[in-house]
């Protein structure tokens, strides 16, 4: 991260990917500091991506917890799920192999959608008031 002077009286803090805030100040005896939050541009890039912000390790851990290694290997034919499976070895393989990662992401989307529907059905509906 670095500070980039924009003009006299303001400085912007940013990284390579995002601008975090702009600091506006006055050079007077009483120092006035104003932080202006700016929107994260990464959120604008993928507004409709259901996997945005979900880490691969989170996906894999939830799938293994729900299905187990044997059922996961039956659903996705990948050797790292069949022979001596572990989270670490699976993550290494999935990060290097785009087609395998795509399969895991598809299964996770299916699993997550099913889980959300189940939770929505489990919520009690409020009683209707009759007038």
One Martini backbone bead per residue (centre of mass of N, CA, C, O) as a GRO file, in nm:
protein
  131
    1UNK     BB    1   0.101   0.033   0.015
    2UNK     BB    2   0.007   0.378  -0.069
    3UNK     BB    3   0.064   0.718  -0.091
    4UNK     BB    4  -0.137   0.954  -0.284
    5UNK     BB    5  -0.115   1.254  -0.413
    6UNK     BB    6  -0.362   1.462  -0.554
    7UNK     BB    7  -0.373   1.726  -0.373
    8UNK     BB    8  -0.399   1.982  -0.198
    9UNK     BB    9  -0.526   1.826   0.099
   10UNK     BB   10  -0.481   1.522  -0.023
   11UNK     BB   11  -0.503   1.159   0.035
   12UNK     BB   12  -0.441   0.829  -0.099
   13UNK     BB   13  -0.524   0.495  -0.016
   14UNK     BB   14  -0.356   0.220  -0.186
   15UNK     BB   15  -0.355  -0.048  -0.388
   16UNK     BB   16  -0.345  -0.240  -0.665
   17UNK     BB   17  -0.682  -0.289  -0.647
   18UNK     BB   18  -0.754  -0.054  -0.423
   19UNK     BB   19  -0.943   0.200  -0.280
   20UNK     BB   20  -0.994   0.296   0.048
   21UNK     BB   21  -0.912   0.613   0.096
   22UNK     BB   22  -0.962   0.960   0.173
   23UNK     BB   23  -0.754   1.223   0.289
   24UNK     BB   24  -0.862   1.518   0.448
   25UNK     BB   25  -0.688   1.834   0.491
   26UNK     BB   26  -0.578   2.097   0.714
   27UNK     BB   27  -0.346   2.375   0.749
   28UNK     BB   28  -0.405   2.414   1.075
   29UNK     BB   29  -0.413   2.426   1.401
   30UNK     BB   30  -0.671   2.270   1.342
   31UNK     BB   31  -0.701   1.948   1.261
   32UNK     BB   32  -0.861   1.814   0.976
   33UNK     BB   33  -1.024   1.493   0.950
   34UNK     BB   34  -1.132   1.301   0.658
   35UNK     BB   35  -1.316   1.013   0.584
   36UNK     BB   36  -1.357   0.851   0.261
   37UNK     BB   37  -1.537   0.615   0.148
   38UNK     BB   38  -1.486   0.372  -0.100
   39UNK     BB   39  -1.566   0.170  -0.327
   40UNK     BB   40  -1.528  -0.153  -0.414
   41UNK     BB   41  -1.432  -0.265  -0.726
   42UNK     BB   42  -1.473  -0.577  -0.689
   43UNK     BB   43  -1.784  -0.566  -0.655
   44UNK     BB   44  -1.845  -0.462  -0.947
   45UNK     BB   45  -1.721  -0.699  -1.116
   46UNK     BB   46  -1.908  -0.931  -0.923
   47UNK     BB   47  -2.235  -0.918  -0.857
   48UNK     BB   48  -2.331  -1.236  -0.977
   49UNK     BB   49  -2.124  -1.401  -0.802
   50UNK     BB   50  -2.160  -1.666  -0.578
   51UNK     BB   51  -1.828  -1.707  -0.528
   52UNK     BB   52  -1.777  -1.442  -0.411
   53UNK     BB   53  -1.563  -1.483  -0.126
   54UNK     BB   54  -1.512  -1.788  -0.167
   55UNK     BB   55  -1.319  -2.025  -0.055
   56UNK     BB   56  -1.180  -2.321  -0.136
   57UNK     BB   57  -1.155  -2.436   0.150
   58UNK     BB   58  -1.452  -2.397   0.226
   59UNK     BB   59  -1.576  -2.571   0.012
   60UNK     BB   60  -1.427  -2.836   0.078
   61UNK     BB   61  -1.508  -2.865   0.376
   62UNK     BB   62  -1.817  -2.874   0.326
   63UNK     BB   63  -1.820  -3.117   0.134
   64UNK     BB   64  -1.683  -3.320   0.326
   65UNK     BB   65  -1.887  -3.295   0.555
   66UNK     BB   66  -2.135  -3.385   0.384
   67UNK     BB   67  -2.016  -3.636   0.199
   68UNK     BB   68  -1.736  -3.714   0.192
   69UNK     BB   69  -1.485  -3.873   0.026
   70UNK     BB   70  -1.638  -4.099  -0.124
   71UNK     BB   71  -1.875  -3.931  -0.244
   72UNK     BB   72  -1.693  -3.719  -0.378
   73UNK     BB   73  -1.549  -3.924  -0.568
   74UNK     BB   74  -1.816  -4.011  -0.710
   75UNK     BB   75  -1.892  -3.722  -0.819
   76UNK     BB   76  -1.569  -3.671  -0.845
   77UNK     BB   77  -1.313  -3.777  -1.067
   78UNK     BB   78  -1.056  -3.773  -0.831
   79UNK     BB   79  -0.767  -3.889  -0.692
   80UNK     BB   80  -0.746  -3.696  -0.435
   81UNK     BB   81  -1.027  -3.838  -0.327
   82UNK     BB   82  -0.923  -4.149  -0.319
   83UNK     BB   83  -0.609  -4.118  -0.249
   84UNK     BB   84  -0.527  -4.010   0.031
   85UNK     BB   85  -0.713  -3.788   0.155
   86UNK     BB   86  -0.678  -3.423   0.161
   87UNK     BB   87  -0.688  -3.095   0.184
   88UNK     BB   88  -0.405  -3.017   0.090
   89UNK     BB   89  -0.386  -3.193  -0.171
   90UNK     BB   90  -0.645  -3.085  -0.300
   91UNK     BB   91  -0.567  -2.786  -0.317
   92UNK     BB   92  -0.321  -2.820  -0.492
   93UNK     BB   93  -0.467  -2.947  -0.734
   94UNK     BB   94  -0.698  -2.732  -0.778
   95UNK     BB   95  -0.502  -2.488  -0.834
   96UNK     BB   96  -0.367  -2.642  -1.100
   97UNK     BB   97  -0.676  -2.742  -1.193
   98UNK     BB   98  -0.936  -2.607  -1.355
   99UNK     BB   99  -1.141  -2.843  -1.409
  100UNK     BB  100  -1.158  -2.936  -1.111
  101UNK     BB  101  -1.249  -2.672  -0.988
  102UNK     BB  102  -1.511  -2.648  -1.150
  103UNK     BB  103  -1.642  -2.902  -1.030
  104UNK     BB  104  -1.640  -2.807  -0.735
  105UNK     BB  105  -1.803  -2.547  -0.781
  106UNK     BB  106  -2.059  -2.682  -0.890
  107UNK     BB  107  -2.117  -2.854  -0.641
  108UNK     BB  108  -2.131  -2.619  -0.441
  109UNK     BB  109  -2.369  -2.471  -0.569
  110UNK     BB  110  -2.568  -2.701  -0.536
  111UNK     BB  111  -2.537  -2.734  -0.228
  112UNK     BB  112  -2.607  -2.439  -0.147
  113UNK     BB  113  -2.888  -2.424  -0.272
  114UNK     BB  114  -3.007  -2.661  -0.112
  115UNK     BB  115  -2.953  -2.538   0.169
  116UNK     BB  116  -3.121  -2.278   0.132
  117UNK     BB  117  -3.393  -2.418   0.079
  118UNK     BB  118  -3.405  -2.569   0.347
  119UNK     BB  119  -3.397  -2.313   0.528
  120UNK     BB  120  -3.651  -2.176   0.409
  121UNK     BB  121  -3.850  -2.410   0.490
  122UNK     BB  122  -3.779  -2.405   0.808
  123UNK     BB  123  -3.909  -2.147   0.829
  124UNK     BB  124  -4.138  -1.982   0.987
  125UNK     BB  125  -4.446  -1.873   0.923
  126UNK     BB  126  -4.639  -1.621   0.946
  127UNK     BB  127  -4.922  -1.527   1.063
  128UNK     BB  128  -5.226  -1.446   0.958
  129UNK     BB  129  -5.416  -1.164   0.944
  130UNK     BB  130  -5.750  -1.104   1.021
  131UNK     BB  131  -6.027  -0.867   0.941
   0.00000   0.00000   0.00000
